[in-house]
Amino acid sequence: MTRPKIGFLFDVDGTLTTFHANDSVIDLLIINDLETIRKLNFPIGLITGRSVQWVRNYFFNHVNDTLKEYIPVFGEFGLVNWYRGKKVRKRIKKELRELLRNVKKECTEAICEYRELEPYESYVQPDQRKLWIEPKEIMITFRTLPLYGLTTEKLLRNIEPIVKEYANELKIVPNPYAVDILPIKTSKKTAAEKAIRTLDKEKAVTKWFAFGDSETDREMSYAKNADVKFYKIPRGVTREAHLIIERLLAGSPE
């Protein structure tokens, strides 16, 4: 009897990772799970707000090259994707790109002035109190630094009044580690749809399993034209994700 083909969609931060020094570190158990999925030739897609560059150069630090090339990345909520050695950016209007640049500048200036900070743009956490901006190609991400009192709530006090003026074009997606600003029609749902179209062109996958640690991630389960079951994982409890993956690969009931 032929085994039904299944597919996997994963959020990254807090789902496949634990946090160390305010940043994500992949769990070794998860690396083994991803390798097992690869050997079974089941598709995997990473659906993340992180950049393609961060995933490939930082998150994949401890992943072998074969697995690294097997797993496509649908980064920045699907705005920038990496598949089969090629990076593809979603086409968005010139006016929207300009708006994002201006909003990034305006928010940066507002936060820095109000909180008496200097901007710092890097993938690596600063070792002093600064406004940490994570590099992105399209969307905007301000990272939190709780050690210095720069929490999500405090960043939002300066960001929300600015983004509110463009409510028809932009939205804010906050979490404990960052505040993201992105085009209003961009979501984990649209990113999952892109992933499924890319990874299952022949529609051979009978069911997709999506994993995430937030209600934002649950949007993956609403992807059109696909059967997607969502598992919400307690943030940072990667062992729970591992146990569910192990059960699904063994063919146990959902």
N, C-alpha and C positions, 0 to 999 in steps of 0.2 A: 504494500500500500504506500503510495507516494505521500510524503509528509507535506501538509499545506505550507505555503510560503508566508512567513510573517515579516513585518518590518518594524523598526524601532526609531522613535524620534525622542531626542533627549535635550532638555534644557541643560545648561552647564553648571552655573554657579549654584551651590547648595544642593544640587541633585546628584552630580557625579563627583563633587568635590567636598572637601572639608576646608575650613578657613584657617589660614596661618598668617599672622602679621597683616590682617585685614585684606588678604587676597586668597584666591582659590588655588588649592593644590589637589590634583587628581588622586583618588584613592587607588591603591594597587589592586584591590579586589575588582574594581571597576575596569581597570586595564585588562585583566584576565577575562572578564565578561565580554568586553568589546572584541577581544581576540577570538573568543569562542563563537560569537555571532558572525564575525568575518569568515571563519573557517566553514561555517554552515552556509555561507553565501547569502545571508539575509541582509537586506539593506539597512544602513544606519544613517541618520541625519542629525546633526547638531543644530538645534534651533535656539539661537542665543542672541542676547543684546550685545555681546562682546564683539570686538572686531575680528575679522579673518586673521589679521596679522598677530593679534594677541593669542588667539587659539592655536595657531600653527607654531608660533615661536616661543610661547610661554606655557600654555596649558599642555601642549603635546611634548613638552620637554623630556618626559620619561616614557614616551610611546615610541615603539620601533617604526622604522620608515615604511614598512609594508602596511601597517595599520594606519599610520598617518596619511598615506596616500589613498587608502580605502574609504576613509570617512570624510564625506563632504561637509562643509561648514556653511550654514545659512545664517550669516552674521548680521549684526545690526538690525535684528528683526526681519531678516530676509532682504535688506537693502543692498548688501554686498555678500556675494556668495563665492565659494571656492569648490570646484568640482573638476576632477580629472586634470589637475595641474593648471587650471585656468581660473582666474578671478573675473567675475562678472558683476558689474554694478547696475542696479536697477535704474532705468531712465526716469528721471524726475525733471519737472519743468525748471528752466533757468531761474524763474522768479522765486520758486520754492527754495532752491539752493541758496539764492541770495538772502532770502528771509532767514534761513537757518544760520547763515554766517553772521547776519546782523543780530539775531537773537542771542547767539553765543557771545558775541562781543558785549551786548547790552547786559546780559546776566552776569558775565564775568566782572564787568566794571561795577555793577550794583553790589555784588557780593563782596568784592575786594574793598570797595569804599566803606560799606557798612561794617564789615568785620575786621577792617584794617589788615588785609592779607595781600600777599603777592601771588599772582597766578603761577601755576606749575603744571606743565603738560607733559605727561609721561605715563608709561605702563607701570612704572615702579613707584611704590609709595614714597612720598617725601619723608625725610627724617626730622622735619620741623613743621611748624604750623603754617600751612600755605593752602591756597585754593587748588585742590588736586583735580585737574581736568584730564580725563582719559582720551587719548587720541582716537578719533573716529573719522571715517571718510565722508559720511553723510549726516548721521544723527549726532546729537550732543550728549555728553555724559559728564556730570560733575560727581566725583567720588566723595564719600563721607570719610571723615577722620575723627571718630568718636573720642580717641585719646586726647584730642585737642578741642573737644566740644563742638566739632563740626558734624552734626547729625543731619539725617534726612529732613527732619522737621525744621531745623534752622536754615538749611539751604532753601527749602520751599518758601520760606517767608519772603525771600528776595526774588525767587524765580517765578512763583505763581502770578504775581501782579503783572509781570512782563508778558508771560506766555498767554495769559487771559485775553490780552488784546488781539491775539491771533487764533482764537478758539476754533475758527472754521478751518484752519489750516494745520495747526500743531496741537499736540497733546503731551502731557507729562505722564511718565510711568515711573513712580518712585518705588524703591525697595530699601531695606536697611543699609545697603552698601553703596547706593548710588541714586542719583536722580537723572533719568533719561528724558530727553526731549526729541520727539520724532514726528514725521508727517502723520496727520490724523488717520489716514487710511492704512497705515502700517501696523501690523500686529503679529502675534505668534500664530494666529489663524492663517493669515496670508503667507507667512513664512512656511508653515507646515504644508499648505497647498502647493507652494513652489517646490518644496522638498519631495512631496509625493509625485508630482508630475515629472520631476527630474529623475527620481530613483525607480519609478515603476511605469515606464513608458508602455510596457506591454500589458499592464494591469494584471500581473501575475500574483501580486500580494493579496491574500484573502483578508488579512486584518493587520492593522497598525497598532502599536502600543506606544503611547506617549508618556514621558516621565517629566515631572517638574515639581517645584517646591512652593508654587504660588498660584493664586487665582489667575494671574496674567498668563501663566503657562497652560492653564486649563483651556485657553482659547484654541490650543492645538486640536482638541477633540471636536471642535466645530468645523474642521476642514471639510469643504464640499467634495462630493463624489468619492468619498473614502470612508471605510469603517474604522474609526479611531477610538480606542479605549484609553482613558487617561488615568494615571496613577499619581496621586499627590504624595510626595515624599516629605517627611519633616525636614526642614532646612538643615543640611549638613549631616543628616543621618544616612550616609551612603550605604551602610550595611542593609538597610531596608530595601533600597533600590537593587542591591546585589541579590537579595533573597527572592525578590519578585522576578528578576531576569532569569535567575537559576530555575525557578519553577516553570516559567514560560518556555524556556529552552528544553526542559524535560518533557514538555507536552502536557503538563498538568492543567486542570481547569483554571480559568482566570480567577 
